Structures are given as C-alpha cells and as structure tokens.
Amino acid sequence: MSGAGDGEGEGRGPGTRVVGAGRRPEWTQRIVNPPVWRASTILYDSVAQLRETGARDTHHRLFYGRRGTPTQWSLADALTALEPGAEGTLLYPSGVAAISTALLAVLSPGDELLLVDSAYDPTRLLADGLLKRFGITTRYYDPTIGAGIADLIGPNTKAIFMESPGSLTFEVQDVPAIVAAAKARDVVTLLDNTWATPLLFPAIERGVDYTIMACTKYVVGHSDVMLGSVTAGPGRYEALRHTSYQLGQHVSPDDAYLGARGLRTMAVRLDRHGESALAIARWLAEQPGVARVLHPALPGTPGHEIFLRDFVGPAGLFSFVLDGGDDAARIALIDGLELFGIGYSWGGFESLAVPIDPQRCRSATQWEAEGPAVRLQIGLEDVDDLIADLDAGLARFRGARG
C-alpha cells in the first residue's frame, strides 16, 4: 500500500498528477504501466534475513503477499498524490470494506458515531449492525446541519462520518464547518468522497482526517473491478494501517493494476461525465412530468451555494423526482430506456437508471417528494442520444400516470 508521499507532482495540476503519480522507477522498471506483481510467498536467502525483514517496517518492502507488491503500492501512492497534505493511502476489496475498516480504526466499544442521514445505505447497515454489536452507538444527523453539528457532539462522540453530496438525494454538506467543529472537540472526521473524488473536492486539504472512495466507480471507470481506498490525513495513517493488517484487508494485484489503468484517464472522463450530466439535468428541469432535479450544481438544490464555494465542478450522478405517478409509472419510464442500463453502481462508461426510495433509509430527517424518484448515472454516450431516450421515457411515464 502507500505511506507518506514523496512530494511527487506537488504544484502541478491534478490532471498531470493523475498521469504521473505512483510511477516510481523502482516499481515500473521504466515500463509505462507498473507490471502486475503476483505474490503470496516471498523467499529469503537465510533465516537471518527472514527474521531481520520481519523485525523492521515492511512498508514498501516485499515481506508477504498480503502486505502488497509494487502493483498495489503504485496505485495507493498515486491516490495519495491526488490529496495535497495526505500521509498515505490503503486499498480495499470494495468501497464498503474501505468504509468499515476506516470506522473500525477510529471507534471502540462505548464510542458514539455521528452519521449523516443521507449516507450510502450499506454505511447505515454497518452502523446499525456490526458497529452496534460491538457496542458503538450511532446518531444520525441532518445533512444540512453545517456548524450546528457542534451541538450534537457529546462526551462519547469520537467520529463524524460525512457523505457529500449524498448518493441518492445529493445534499451538499458544509464540510469545512463540520471539520472545524470536530477539531475543536478532538473528534475524527471521515468523508465518503466517491462522488467528487479528490479531483473535484480535495478533502484532506480541507481538513478531513480520512477520505474514502469506492474506487469501483470513477477510479476504475470501466465497471469491471471492485475496489476501495482510504486516504489518511497527517497523523492518521498508522491507526488505519494497523487495523487494516489485523483485519487482513488485501487487494489483488490484478485489480490494483486495472484501478491504476483507469486512474490515468479519470480526469478527462470525469470532465465528460460532469459536463454531460449537467446538460441533461438542466434539460430535465424543464420537462413536463419532472417535479424537480436533485443535482447540486443546479440553483435551488440543498447546499448549492456550498457546492459553488467548495467544488471544482460536477460529476455524473444525480437524481430527479417525478411529478406524481406511482411505481408502475416509474417502471414504465425506466424499463423502456434503450441507452440506460438498469443496475447498481456508477462511474463507468455506460449510463444507468435505477428507481430510488430515499424515505426507506432516513431516521433523522424526513424525505417527502411529489412522486417517485429515479437516479441517473450519465456515461460517455452522446448527450443528444441520452436526452432523446429520456424524452421517450418521460412520455411513457406521463401515459402511465394518466
């Protein structure tokens, strides 16, 4: 995996860092892409060498396959380089594995976690399941709370988990305000930054302690690998590393290789995803049958002003609420789409559409809407073709709605 960065690429633009980061000569052997180093057992010349290697820090040293090879170290190093001020990055077999390990690294029995009410559903399941079994309590908070989070911090509060924007309803949190309140009380902050990536929101630079990504999405970019990452801010890496090793967290070199390959084009893909999604969101906002569009770059959406202040640009995922109708009418819209696949995840080259029901996973806030909702992942297809497909879908919806 990766520890403290070597300053590679500092002062250069994020697109340049995406291309060059993690490509240390000793790992690449002067090949453009770091090779796939597959390993479980590492051989030593003697017992003395085996013992000496095990007695020292094995960071970026071949020791045992679970500790990684240059293939994994390269990707982790590159992700660290994308977060100015970061201490290091560790890789995980999925985004959920990254979230769970990061939380277990900072929480103990008797602790309290403050978790945003708009969080990714598996994060809620973790909090209400495994963490609860371990004696860790969770309180959910309104994603628009901002500096008001200070009023919720109690004597047992040890961590605040944010997701901005939320991956269903896309409220943007005031991350700097929450971080300031947390630091004043020595509370650890974690952010699921999968939607924006560090290219659109450099979380460590904004004071977040741990920034998490489901690299399955934009980093991989091709819908063919499960992968997660946690990047640690100053002074936070060792706790994460120890917990990860104790849990046996490991990513195969083949998956790390595909993640690194996807990373090199992430900047240009993210630009295209964001530009296309915003164009479609603006079009949807004007269509009959659409009550409102939940895209943080659109005026009137929760946290829009914060989005303009803190984010470099938009990404490719958003939702829209239909004007009336029921689930059957929503299904008529989605099932007939030709260019949108029906499936979970996002961040790949293909567009996706899924029904969402946010009211099912809220406890601190209420979700009320004019009708059922749909989440769209906008891929790399031509915008005009996607709009035509959605236009036909909305016509089916209006017909089914009556």
N, C-alpha and C positions, 0 to 999 in steps of 0.2 A: 504494500500500500504506500502511502506517502506521508512523510513528516514535513518538517519545516521546509518551505520552498527555498530555492537558491537565488531568488530575485530575477529569474529568467523572464524577460519580456516586460519588466517594470517600465512604466512610462509609455508603452506602446498601446495602440488601440486594441479593444477586445477581439476584433476580427483577426488581427495579426497574432495575438496570443493564442487564439483557438488553433491556428495553423501550426505554430511552432512549439507550444508548451509540451513538456514531457518527453521531448525527443533528445535525451541526453546521449552523447556518442557512445558511452559505455553500455547503453541499453540497446541502441539501434544498430551498432556495428556499422554505422554510416549508411544503413538502409533507410529509405524514407519512412516507412512504417515499422515500428518496433515488431520484431518477429514474435510468433506465438511460442513461448517457453512453457511446455507442459512438464509438470514435475510433481511427484509426491516425495520420493526418497532423494535426498542429496547425499552423495558419497564423500567421505573424508579420507585423507591419506593415513591417518592414525587415530588411535583413541585420544591421544593428547590433543589433536586438532579438533576432534568432535567435542571434547569437554571444553576446550578454550572457546570455541564458537558459541556453545550454548550458554557460557557464563557471561557473555557480553551482549550488548544491544544488537538485536538481529535486524534492526531497521535497515532496509535496502541491502541486506546481506542474505545470500542463499543459506537457508538453515533447514527448513522443512517446507513442503509444498503449500501447507496451509498458511504460511507466512508470506507467500507470494513469490513471484518471479518478476523480472523486468517488464513483462507484459502488463501485469496489474499495476506495478509501481508507476509505469509511464502514464497510464490513464489517470490514476489518482493524483500524480504530480501535475498533470495538465489541469485538472479541475481545481487544484489549489491555486494555480497561477491565475485562474479567472476571477479569484476572490481577493482583491487587494487587502493585505493585512492578515490573511489566513495563516494558521500554523500548520495545518495538514488536513488530508482527506483520507477516508477509509471507504472501501467499496463493499457492497452487499448484494445478495442474490435477488433482491427486489426492493422497491420503494418502501413497502411495508416493513421489511426486515431492517431497513435503514431507520425508519421511524421508531420501531420498537427498541432497537439497540441504543439509539440516542437517548430515549427516555429512561431506559434501564441504567444508563451510565450516570444519570444525574438524580435519580429518585430512589428512595429507600422506604421500607415499611414505616408508616406513620406520617409520611410526607403528603403534601397536597399539591395537585397539579391544577392549574387554571388552563382550560382548553377552550379554544374558540368554538362557538356553537355552529359555525359554518364549515367545520372540518370535514375532510375526506372520511367517508363512512367507516373504512377499516381502522382509522385512527380512533374513532369513537368506540368501535368494538374492542380495541385493545384496552382503552381506558376503562370501559365498563366490564371487561372480562379479566384478562391476565393481571393488569395493574390492581384491580380491586381485590383479586385473590391474594395478591402479595401485600395487602394492607395499605395500599396507596389510594387515597381518595381523589376524586376529580370534581371540580366545579366548572360548569360551562358559563361562558360569558358572551355578551353581545359583541359581534364583530366590529361594530361602530363605536365601541366604548372609548377608544383612544386613551388619553391620560387618566380617565376615570378608572382605569384598571387598578390604580393605587388604592382605591377604596376596597378592593376585593382581596388584596394581599394580606394574609394573616400570618400568625407566628409559625405555622407549619407549611406555608407555601414555599416550595423550593424551585418550581419551574413554571414558566408560561409558554404554552405552545400556540403558535400563530400559523395561519394559512392565509396568504394574501396574494391575489383575491381568492375567495372561496371557490372551490372547483365545481360547484353547482349553481350558486346564486351570485357569485362574483363581487361580494362586498370587499372593498379595499380597506385594509386596516392601517391605522396610523402607527406603523412600526416604530419610527423614531420616538414617539411619545411613550409607547409601551416599554420600549427598551430603557428609556430614561427612568421611568417609574420602577422598573425591575432592578436596575443598577443601584438605585438609591436604597434598596432593601436587600441587596445581595441575592437576588433571585435570578436563576439561569433562564435565558431566553432561547427558544428553538423556533425555527421558521420552516415550514414546508414551502419551498421556493420553486416547485416544479413548474408552475405556470409561467413564471417570468424567466427563470434561470438567472445566473449572475450577469448575463449579458444585458438584461432589461432591469434588473434590480440587484445591485451588488450588496448583498445582505451583511457580510462581515464588515464591510466598510461603514455600514450604518449602525454598527454596534451589536448585532445579533451574535450570540455565543455559538450556536450550531445552526447551520443552514443545510437543509435536506432536499434531495431531489430523487424522484423516481426517474432515473436515467433511461428507463424503458421508453419514456416519452421523447423529448426533444434531443437528448444527447445521442441516443441510438438512432432515432429518426426513421427507422425502416420496419417497425412492427415485427421484429424477429428475435428480440432478446429481452429477457427480464434482468433488470439491473438497478441498483440504488446506490446513493452516495450520501455521506455526511461530511461536511467540511467544518472544521473547528476553528474558532477564533483564538486569539492569544491566551495561553494558559489552559486551554480546554482539551487539547489533543490527547494527552496521556490517559485521562479518565476514559475517554472514548475507546482508545486503543486497548486498554486492559480489559474493558467489558467485552469488546469485540472478540478478542482472543479467548476469553473464558467461555464465550458462547459458541466458539468455533465458526464464526462467520467467515465465509470464503466465497470468492467469485472465480469461476473457471477462467483460465487464460483465453480460451476461445471467445467467451462472452466479453471479456475485457477488451480483446482485440477488436471485436465488432463495435463496442462502445467507443473506442478510440477512433475508429474509422468514421463513425457517424459524427463524432465531435468536430472533425475538421471542416465539415460543411454546415455546422449548426448555425453559424451567424447568418449565412445567406438564406438558409431555409427559414429561420425564424423571421427574418425580414419579410419573406414572401408570405408565410403563414399569417403574420400580423397585418400586412397590407391588405391581403385578400379578405381576411375575417372582418376587418373594419369596414371595408366596402360593402360586404354582404350584410353586416349589422345595420349599417345606415339604410340600406335598401329595405330590409325587413321592417325597420321602424316606421316606414311609410305605407306598409301594405295593409289592406283590409283583412281582418281576421287575426291580426297581431296586436295584442294589448300593449306590450312593452318588450324591449330588448334589454337583456342583462349583460351589458358589455361595459367594462369600467372606463373605456375611452369615450363613451357617449355621455353628453351632459345629462344630468338628472339621475344618474345611477349612483347608488350609495358609495361614497368615497371617491367620486370623480375628481374633486379638487386635489385630493391626496395623490391620486394616480398621476395627475398632471405634474405635481410637485416632485414625486419620488421616482417615477418610472421613465426609462429611456424611450419606451414605445410599447405597442400592444403585441399580444401573442395571438394564437389561432383558435382559442377555445372560448366559447360564450354560450349563453342560453337565451331563449325567448319564450314569452308567455303568450299563449293563445287567448283570443277574446271569446270566452265562453266555450261551449262544447264539452265533450266528455272524453273518456279514454278511448272509446271506439273511434271518435272523430280524429283524435291524435294519431291513432294507429293507421287510419286511412292515409294520413299525411306521410307518415314515416315508411310504411310498407311499400308504397308505390315509388319511392325515390330510386332513381337509376344510378346516380353517381355517388350517393352516400351509403356506405356500408352500415349495417346495424351491429354494433359491437362495442365492448368496453375498451378503455384506454384512449389515448390520443397522442398527438405529436408525430405521427407517421406521415408518409407522403399522401395517404389516401384520406378522403373526407369521411366522417362518420356522423350518425344521428342516433340519439337514444332518448327515450322518454325519461324524465326525472320527476320525482315526487319529494321535494325538499321537506315537506311537513313531517315526513316519516322519521327524519333524523334531526329534530330540533327539540331542545328542552329549556334553554334559557330565553329563547325568543320564539315568536310565532311566525310561521310562513303563511301568508294569505295572498291569493292571486286570483285574477279574473277568470282563469281557466287553467287547463293542464299546461305543462311546460316541456320543452324539448331542448336538449343540449347538442350543440354542433361542434365538431372538430373540423376546421377548414384545412384541407390538404393543399396540394400543389397543382390541382387542376385549374383550368381557365375559369376566371370568376364569372364570366358571362354564362358559361355552361352550368355552373352551380346555381346561379340565380334562376335560370330557366327551369332547372329541376325543382327548386324550391317553389317557384311560382306555380308549377303544376301541382305540387304537393299542397299548397295553400288552397288551391281551387278544390282539390279533393276534400280538404278539411271543411271548407265552407259548405260544400254539398252535403257532407255527412252531418254537419252541425245543424243544417236546416235553417 
